[in-house]
Amino acid sequence: MSEMRPDLGFLELLVAVDDHGSLGAAARALGIAQPNASRAVRQWEHRLGLVLLRRTPRGSTLTPEGTVVVHWAREVLDDLDRLVDAAAALRTDREAELTVAASMTVAECLLPGWLGQFRRAHQDVKVHLQVHNSRQVCERLTAGECDLGFIESPSVPDGLPHVTVAHDSLIVVVHPGHAWARRRTPLTVEELAATALVVREPGSGTRSTLDAALTEYARAEPLLELGSAAAIRTSVLGGVGPAVLSSLAVDEQLERGELRAVDVAGLDLRRTLRAVWRPPRTLAGPAGQLLSSVVRNGRGGAAAR
């Protein structure tokens, strides 16, 4: 009888066909090559003795029998999510630990306040903080090395639920003695792209956002690559060169006149900062409690996706 039990990947594929309207769209949503998806459906149709998809030149859609199977597939997947949630709750009750990974800007500017508020309400939870760039945060989440991540990159890897927790903007900053600080007109995007800047390393959310905004322009080689916003801020304060940093990271220096912001005409560097985690979509235990606290009291509040 066990050979008649479809694997979970096939059930997810069937549900995705129902959600997205075709086998091709389902395969793309799950990151599966369409020939592999078609082969899996044919194999399980043979094993179950049912025709699950109606195949036409315009694509494949569910048959009435397939629709019934999808209904039960959803029930199985929902039950599995509840099992995972329950196991996580049991593990949480035993361990009462939380490992959080955060990108540099979030870790330096926002997370101290978020964690302080969380610790006041949950003094029994031991929190471990890892600080990485956004790409590394997602890699550690996928590898199961942390429970909850915070990133600032423009996109989120497929398969990771996420929710908006804050917003910021990248701005061009210079030392007050830099020529740009005396400009009467905004920089052009071409001028910014052609200038050697002090930048974050590849993989950081700040670098990814800047690279995406300037992708159509001829770029100068970086003046210097550094691993944190604090290091870049120190370099700009020392007159090394201009940089593009989160407004969160330089608010105090701008207010004191230690740095100057430079306008760039036609360049929009507003960003969305997100919490990310591994499935299921509903996060349980201390990680879920921290996320709820951040969304409730922070600048986010969007539904998880």
N, C-alpha and C positions, 0 to 999 in steps of 0.2 A: 504493500500500500504506500510505502514511503516514496517509491518512484513516481507516484501520481501527485505528489505535493509540489506545486510550483514554487520556485525559489522567489525570494523577496524582490530581487531585481526585476523579474518578469512582472510581478504584481505592480511594482512602481511604474513600469513601462505601460501597462494597460491603463492604469489610472491617469497617467500623463496623456495618453491618447484621448481619453474622455475630457481632460482639462483643456487640451490644446487643439483638439479638433481633427488631428490627423497623426498618422504614425511618424511622418517626417518631422513634424513640429515637436512631437513627443521626444523623438531621438535627439533632436537638437537641444531641447530643454534639459535632458539628462546627460548630455555630453557623450552620446553613443553614436557610432557610425550607423547610418541607416541600414546598410546591408546586414550588419550584426543584429539590429533590432528586428528586421524582417525574418532573419533566420531563427531568432529566438521565438518569435510568434508562431512560425510554422512548426517548430519542434513541439511546442506545448499544445498547439491545436491537434497535432497527431497523438500526443499522449492522452489528452483529455477527450479526444473523439468529438470535438466541437469546432465549428468555424466561428472564430472570434472577430475577424476583420473582413469587411467587404472591400475588395480590391478593385479599383477603377483606374483608368489612365490619369485621373486627377488626384489620386492618392488613396489611402486606406483609412476607412472609418469603421466604427464598431457595428457589428451585427446585433440584433436583439439579444442573442445568446451572450455576445460579448458584453453588452450593457449589464446583464444580470451578473455575470462574473465580476465585472468592475465594482458593482455594488458590494459584493462580498470581499473583494480585494481591499476596498477602503476600510471595511470593518476589521480585517486582519491587520492592516497597517496601523490603524488607530489603536487596536489592542496592543500592538508591539510598542507604539509610542508610550502608552500607559505603563507597560512593563518597564521600559527604560526609565521613565520618570520615577516609578516606584523604587527601582534599584538605586537611582541617584539619591533619592530621599533617604533610603536606608544607609547608603554610604555616607551621606552628609551627617546624619544623626551620629554616626560612629566617629567620624573624623573631625567635623566642624572646622574644616580648613578650606581656604579659597585661594587659588592661584590666578592672578590677573596679569595679563600682558598688555602693555600700552605703548603706542608710538611716542616719540620724544616730546612733541608739542603737548599732547594730552597729558603725558606723565609729568611734565614740568609745570604746566599752567593750570590744569583743571583737576587732575586726579587727586592731588593732596586734599583739596576741599571735599571731594566726593567720598574719599576713603575715611576722612575724619568724621564726617557725618554718619557714615555707615558704622564705624567702630563704636561711636557713642550709643548706637541702638543695638549693636550686636557684639558686645564685649567678649563673648565666648568664642568668636570665630577668629582663627589665626589667619591673617592675610599675607600672602607672599606676592611681591610685585616684581615682574620682569619688565625691563625697558628695552625695546627694540625698535627698528623701523617698521613701517606698516606691513611690508611684504613679509618680514620675519615673524610678526605677530600672527598673521594668517597661517604661515607654515607651522608654527608651534601649536596653534589651535587644531589644525588638521592632524598633527602628529599626536594629539592628546596630551600635550605638555602643559596646558593651562586650561582654565575653566571658562574664562571670559576675556575678550580682547577689545581694545579701543584703537581705532585706526583713523587716519586722515587722508587716505589715498582716494582718488576719484572714483574707483570702482571696487567691488567686493568679489572675491572668487566665487564661482558657482558652487552652490551647495551649502554655503554658510548663511544662516539666518542673520539678519542685521536690523538695526533700528537707529534712527537719527538721535543723537544726544546733545549736539551743539552745532554752532556754525562759527566760522571765522573767515577772515580774508587775508590773503598774502599781500604784502606791500613792499615796495622798494624802499630801502633805508640806506642812508649814507652818513658818514661823519660830517659834522657841521663845516669842516674845512674843505670838503669835497666840492668840485666845481658844480655838480648837480644841485647842491644845496642853495646855490645862488641863481638858479634858473628862474626866469620869469614865465616860461611856457612849459607845458608838460612834455615829457619825453615821448617819442614815438615808440611803437612796439619794435620797429626795425632797429632803433638805437639801442634799446634794451637788449635785444637778441644779439647784437654785434659786440656787446661789451662783456669783457671777462668778469665774471661774478664770483663771489664767495658763495658756494652752494653746498647743500646736503649731498650725501652719497646716493647712488642709484638704489632704488627700492624704498626710499623714504617717501612719505605722502607729499611733503613739500616739494621735493624734486620731481615727482611724477606729475603733480599739478602744474608746475612751471613748464616742464618739458611738453606737456600736452597743449598748453596755451601758446607755446612758441614753435610748435612743430612745423609750421609752414614757412618759417623764417630761417635765414642763414644764421648759424650760431657760432659765437666765439667759444674757444675752449675755456673751461672753468679756470678761474684764477686760483682757486683753492677748494678742495672738497673736505668737509668736516662732518663728524658724526653726530652732532647735536645742535639744536638751535642756540643753546647757551654758548657753545664754542664759536659759532658764526657771529653771534651778537658781540662777543668779546673782540673778535677780529675787526668788525666794523668800527667798534668803539676805539680800537687802536689805529684806525686809519688804513687798514690793509686794502679795502676796496668796498664797492657797493654789494648789497645782498638783497635777496627776496626772502622775507621771513613772515611768519604768522603775526598778525597784529597783537595776538595774545602774548607773544614773546617779547614785544618791544614797547608795550604801552607805557611802562614807567619811564623808560629812557627817552621816549618821545615827549612825555609830559615835562621831564626835567630839562629838555633841550640838549641832551647828550647825543641824540640821533635826530636826523631829519628825514621825514617821509617825502618821497618824490612821486608826483603824479605821472601816470603813463596813460596817454590818450587811447581810448578804445580797448583797454585791456581789463577784462573782468576776471579776478582771481578769488572770487568768493568760493568757500568750500563748505562741505557737509562733513561733520565729524560723526563717526558711527561706532556703536558697540556691535561686536560680532561674536558668534559662538557656533558650536557644532549642533547639528540636529539632535533632538526634535526642536520644532519651532518654539515651544514653550519651555523656558529655562527654569529649572527647579533649584531648591536648596539655597545656600548663601549666594551663589552666582545670580540666581533669579532675584533674590532680595536686593542685592547691590544694584542690579540693572533697574529694578522697579524704583529704587530710591533716586537713581541718577535721572531717569526719565521724568519722574514726578517732580523733582526739585530743580532739575537742570534746565537747559534750553532746548531739549528735544521734545518727544511726545508723539512721534509718528508711530504707526503700527508696524510690527515686525514683518519683514518680508523674507 
